[in-house]
Amino acid sequence: MCASKTLSGTVASICDHTFWKLVASSRIVKEVHYTIDHYFSILKF
């Protein structure tokens, strides 16, 4: 019982960690995309 509880807790924390990594990386991608977009709009005008 204790072992399975620890295992499920570990799996949950790994999933949670992966989720937050995805959230952080998507935020970085948005920032980079916005910066590139902004840079190109400066170049155009």
VMD Tcl script that builds the backbone (N, CA, C; Angstrom):
set m [mol new atoms 135]
animate dup $m
set s [atomselect $m all]
$s set {name element resname resid chain x y z} {
  {N N MET 1 A 0.840 -1.204 0.000}
  {CA C MET 1 A 0.000 0.000 0.000}
  {C C MET 1 A 0.877 1.257 0.000}
  {N N CYS 2 A 1.820 1.320 0.928}
  {CA C CYS 2 A 2.708 2.477 1.017}
  {C C CYS 2 A 3.532 2.656 -0.259}
  {N N ALA 3 A 4.010 1.530 -0.804}
  {CA C ALA 3 A 4.844 1.585 -2.007}
  {C C ALA 3 A 4.052 2.127 -3.193}
  {N N SER 4 A 2.819 1.637 -3.364}
  {CA C SER 4 A 1.999 2.100 -4.482}
  {C C SER 4 A 1.612 3.572 -4.308}
  {N N LYS 5 A 1.398 3.973 -3.060}
  {CA C LYS 5 A 1.071 5.370 -2.771}
  {C C LYS 5 A 2.248 6.272 -3.157}
  {N N THR 6 A 3.453 5.851 -2.803}
  {CA C THR 6 A 4.660 6.604 -3.146}
  {C C THR 6 A 4.850 6.656 -4.658}
  {N N LEU 7 A 4.604 5.515 -5.321}
  {CA C LEU 7 A 4.758 5.430 -6.773}
  {C C LEU 7 A 3.796 6.377 -7.479}
  {N N SER 8 A 2.516 6.352 -7.074}
  {CA C SER 8 A 1.533 7.233 -7.702}
  {C C SER 8 A 1.859 8.699 -7.428}
  {N N GLY 9 A 2.389 8.978 -6.238}
  {CA C GLY 9 A 2.813 10.341 -5.910}
  {C C GLY 9 A 3.961 10.797 -6.779}
  {N N THR 10 A 4.898 9.877 -7.035}
  {CA C THR 10 A 6.046 10.185 -7.895}
  {C C THR 10 A 5.588 10.441 -9.322}
  {N N VAL 11 A 4.706 9.575 -9.826}
  {CA C VAL 11 A 4.159 9.733 -11.180}
  {C C VAL 11 A 3.432 11.073 -11.295}
  {N N ALA 12 A 2.621 11.399 -10.289}
  {CA C ALA 12 A 1.884 12.664 -10.280}
  {C C ALA 12 A 2.828 13.860 -10.306}
  {N N SER 13 A 3.912 13.791 -9.517}
  {CA C SER 13 A 4.854 14.909 -9.481}
  {C C SER 13 A 5.617 15.041 -10.799}
  {N N ILE 14 A 5.935 13.891 -11.433}
  {CA C ILE 14 A 6.602 13.935 -12.746}
  {C C ILE 14 A 5.671 14.559 -13.787}
  {N N CYS 15 A 4.405 14.120 -13.779}
  {CA C CYS 15 A 3.415 14.680 -14.709}
  {C C CYS 15 A 3.246 16.180 -14.488}
  {N N ASP 16 A 3.166 16.584 -13.225}
  {CA C ASP 16 A 3.021 17.985 -12.863}
  {C C ASP 16 A 4.226 18.789 -13.336}
  {N N HIS 17 A 5.421 18.240 -13.129}
  {CA C HIS 17 A 6.665 18.893 -13.538}
  {C C HIS 17 A 6.710 19.060 -15.058}
  {N N THR 18 A 6.326 18.001 -15.787}
  {CA C THR 18 A 6.293 18.044 -17.252}
  {C C THR 18 A 5.296 19.094 -17.723}
  {N N PHE 19 A 4.119 19.131 -17.071}
  {CA C PHE 19 A 3.088 20.108 -17.410}
  {C C PHE 19 A 3.603 21.539 -17.261}
  {N N TRP 20 A 4.267 21.823 -16.139}
  {CA C TRP 20 A 4.782 23.175 -15.923}
  {C C TRP 20 A 5.911 23.515 -16.878}
  {N N LYS 21 A 6.722 22.493 -17.270}
  {CA C LYS 21 A 7.768 22.723 -18.266}
  {C C LYS 21 A 7.137 23.107 -19.601}
  {N N LEU 22 A 6.051 22.418 -19.962}
  {CA C LEU 22 A 5.330 22.731 -21.196}
  {C C LEU 22 A 4.732 24.130 -21.150}
  {N N VAL 23 A 4.136 24.484 -20.023}
  {CA C VAL 23 A 3.565 25.825 -19.854}
  {C C VAL 23 A 4.649 26.893 -19.999}
  {N N ALA 24 A 5.781 26.675 -19.325}
  {CA C ALA 24 A 6.892 27.622 -19.385}
  {C C ALA 24 A 7.454 27.733 -20.798}
  {N N SER 25 A 7.638 26.598 -21.479}
  {CA C SER 25 A 8.200 26.638 -22.828}
  {C C SER 25 A 7.231 27.282 -23.812}
  {N N SER 26 A 5.923 27.051 -23.663}
  {CA C SER 26 A 4.958 27.691 -24.552}
  {C C SER 26 A 4.938 29.200 -24.326}
  {N N ARG 27 A 5.134 29.620 -23.083}
  {CA C ARG 27 A 5.210 31.046 -22.757}
  {C C ARG 27 A 6.442 31.667 -23.407}
  {N N ILE 28 A 7.574 30.955 -23.357}
  {CA C ILE 28 A 8.806 31.431 -23.992}
  {C C ILE 28 A 8.603 31.545 -25.502}
  {N N VAL 29 A 7.961 30.535 -26.106}
  {CA C VAL 29 A 7.679 30.553 -27.546}
  {C C VAL 29 A 6.822 31.764 -27.903}
  {N N LYS 30 A 5.792 32.041 -27.099}
  {CA C LYS 30 A 4.941 33.213 -27.331}
  {C C LYS 30 A 5.744 34.504 -27.257}
  {N N GLU 31 A 6.601 34.619 -26.249}
  {CA C GLU 31 A 7.450 35.804 -26.084}
  {C C GLU 31 A 8.361 36.000 -27.291}
  {N N VAL 32 A 9.007 34.909 -27.718}
  {CA C VAL 32 A 9.913 34.968 -28.866}
  {C C VAL 32 A 9.140 35.350 -30.120}
  {N N HIS 33 A 7.979 34.734 -30.321}
  {CA C HIS 33 A 7.143 35.028 -31.483}
  {C C HIS 33 A 6.736 36.503 -31.488}
  {N N TYR 34 A 6.324 37.016 -30.335}
  {CA C TYR 34 A 5.942 38.417 -30.199}
  {C C TYR 34 A 7.115 39.338 -30.507}
  {N N THR 35 A 8.288 39.007 -29.997}
  {CA C THR 35 A 9.494 39.810 -30.224}
  {C C THR 35 A 9.857 39.843 -31.699}
  {N N ILE 36 A 9.823 38.671 -32.359}
  {CA C ILE 36 A 10.121 38.589 -33.793}
  {C C ILE 36 A 9.094 39.394 -34.587}
  {N N ASP 37 A 7.825 39.237 -34.243}
  {CA C ASP 37 A 6.734 39.959 -34.894}
  {C C ASP 37 A 6.949 41.468 -34.777}
  {N N HIS 38 A 7.271 41.916 -33.575}
  {CA C HIS 38 A 7.518 43.319 -33.281}
  {C C HIS 38 A 8.711 43.837 -34.093}
  {N N TYR 39 A 9.778 43.031 -34.124}
  {CA C TYR 39 A 10.996 43.377 -34.859}
  {C C TYR 39 A 10.717 43.535 -36.351}
  {N N PHE 40 A 9.948 42.599 -36.922}
  {CA C PHE 40 A 9.620 42.684 -38.343}
  {C C PHE 40 A 8.707 43.868 -38.650}
  {N N SER 41 A 7.800 44.197 -37.748}
  {CA C SER 41 A 6.931 45.352 -37.979}
  {C C SER 41 A 7.739 46.647 -37.958}
  {N N ILE 42 A 8.799 46.706 -37.148}
  {CA C ILE 42 A 9.703 47.862 -37.140}
  {C C ILE 42 A 10.453 47.943 -38.474}
  {N N LEU 43 A 10.909 46.796 -38.966}
  {CA C LEU 43 A 11.630 46.760 -40.239}
  {C C LEU 43 A 10.751 47.181 -41.411}
  {N N LYS 44 A 9.479 46.784 -41.380}
  {CA C LYS 44 A 8.568 47.091 -42.484}
  {C C LYS 44 A 8.262 48.581 -42.595}
  {N N PHE 45 A 8.068 49.230 -41.453}
  {CA C PHE 45 A 7.658 50.643 -41.483}
  {C C PHE 45 A 8.798 51.618 -41.240}
}
mol reanalyze $m
mol bondsrecalc $m
mol representation Tube
mol addrep $m
